[in-house]
Amino acid sequence: MSEATNYQPETLAVRAGQQRSQFGEHAEALYLTSSFVFESAAQAARRFSGEEEGNVYARFSNPTVSMFEERLAALEGAEDCVATASGMSAIMALVLAHLKQGDHIVASNSLFGATVQLFSNILARTGITTSFVPATDPAAWAAAIRPETRLFFLETPSNPLTEIADIRALAAIAHERGILVAVDNCFCTPILQKPLALGADLVVHSATKYIDGQGRVLGGAVCGPKKLTEEVFKYLRTAGPTLSAFNAWVLLKGLETLQLRVEAQSANAARLAAWLEAHPKVARVYYPGLASHPQHALAKTQQKSGGAIVSFEVRGGRPEAWGVVDHCRLLSITANLGDVKTTITHPASTTHGRISPEARAAAGIGEGLLRIAVGLEAQADLQADLDRGLSLIGA
Ligand SMILES: *Cc1c(COP(=O)(O)O)cnc(C)c1O
């Protein structure tokens, strides 16, 4: 499908990137092979030198992985995409491909927990330092810039409080100083938000979440212009955290239904958020699709809907929040998100359990907070499951 750019997203999701072999298979083939055979010594030499395009070794490329990369790039509106073994290896590859010892990152202070650990512990040891600033305050990002700042890194909406970072405003600040902007687009996926079109330079994904959508495999990706992804590719080819062909095949099939799932899960989440907001045992709901969200207006200018993550505070603290979780028979008590099966977590004792209570309170993650990643179950069943525990609060 060479004329990919002319097609609508629905078409790209099921058609972009497909390459058929001599056997004419209709579904995309899984090429479970670690190396590729050359016709002659001369061809091997040309492939190794890069003089001739083609596969060499699966750490460099694999046709199933290439199909996934091309399809995701088409959906993100990116010139190129490089797939990785996980979301974390995508972030690691992006940083190590573009930054060196002495360089500095400005990042949102409400990032995925492992990203915070990567920046503040592992990368700090290599001499790449990070300043964390509030996602919602562009002036704080501008003030944190140093002569050695090379990267702005953000997630929007944030986890678990669904804060919205203004991608256009942050890109304008960064580009004035020649700083790259990378957005972790895991929560919205290209179906709801296209960071590159809003001014970001690079997009990273944990494909483990919505792109798989059925909780099976780990995967990640970096999307952007070829001049930037080329460096990421060179890092991966040497350092090795490439996506496996099997995982690529699962994720490639996941992309085919991504739009249907994300739109249906978002609509389900919007209804659940409105129901929670009206519930007498709920103190506060965090959902960008609600008019009560402090950045509802900004969210509407950069994402197509509120997404499928809803957080809320119960009236009470840890015992009441745990009561809601423990009375769920349907919702899965698990930290994964993006699955068609709805999941529930208590951030203060799980994903954010290792930060000090003071830092947690400063970040607004209270003991009564719960996060739900809404799936495809019937709305009435989700409400009944949550109401079982909610109705007991204060009873
Ligand atoms: C899960 C997640 C990651 C890490 O992805 P893995 O595939 O688990 O390595 C990064 N960013 C966000 C926002 C995530 O939710």
The ligand as an SDF file (V2000), in Angstrom:
LIG
                    3D

 15 15  0  0  0  0  0  0  0  0999 V2000
    2.9810    1.0700   30.7490 C   0  0  0  0  0  0  0  0  0  0  0  0
    3.4950    2.4110   30.4010 C   0  0  0  0  0  0  0  0  0  0  0  0
    4.8210    2.5850   29.9990 C   0  0  0  0  0  0  0  0  0  0  0  0
    5.8250    1.4460   29.9630 C   0  0  0  0  0  0  0  0  0  0  0  0
    5.4860    0.5030   29.0130 O   0  0  0  0  0  0  0  0  0  0  0  0
    5.9370   -1.0530   29.1020 P   0  0  0  0  0  0  0  0  0  0  0  0
    5.4280   -1.5970   27.8260 O   0  0  0  0  0  0  0  0  0  0  0  0
    5.2970   -1.6190   30.3300 O   0  0  0  0  0  0  0  0  0  0  0  0
    7.4220   -1.0700   29.2070 O   0  0  0  0  0  0  0  0  0  0  0  0
    5.2340    3.8610   29.6500 C   0  0  0  0  0  0  0  0  0  0  0  0
    4.3870    4.9070   29.6910 N   0  0  0  0  0  0  0  0  0  0  0  0
    3.1010    4.7760   30.0930 C   0  0  0  0  0  0  0  0  0  0  0  0
    2.2220    5.9650   30.1150 C   0  0  0  0  0  0  0  0  0  0  0  0
    2.6100    3.5370   30.4590 C   0  0  0  0  0  0  0  0  0  0  0  0
    1.3450    3.4180   30.8660 O   0  0  0  0  0  0  0  0  0  0  0  0
  1  2  1  0
  2  3  1  0
  2 14  2  0
  3  4  1  0
  3 10  2  0
  4  5  1  0
  5  6  1  0
  6  7  2  0
  6  8  1  0
  6  9  1  0
 10 11  1  0
 11 12  2  0
 12 13  1  0
 12 14  1  0
 14 15  1  0
M  END
$$$$
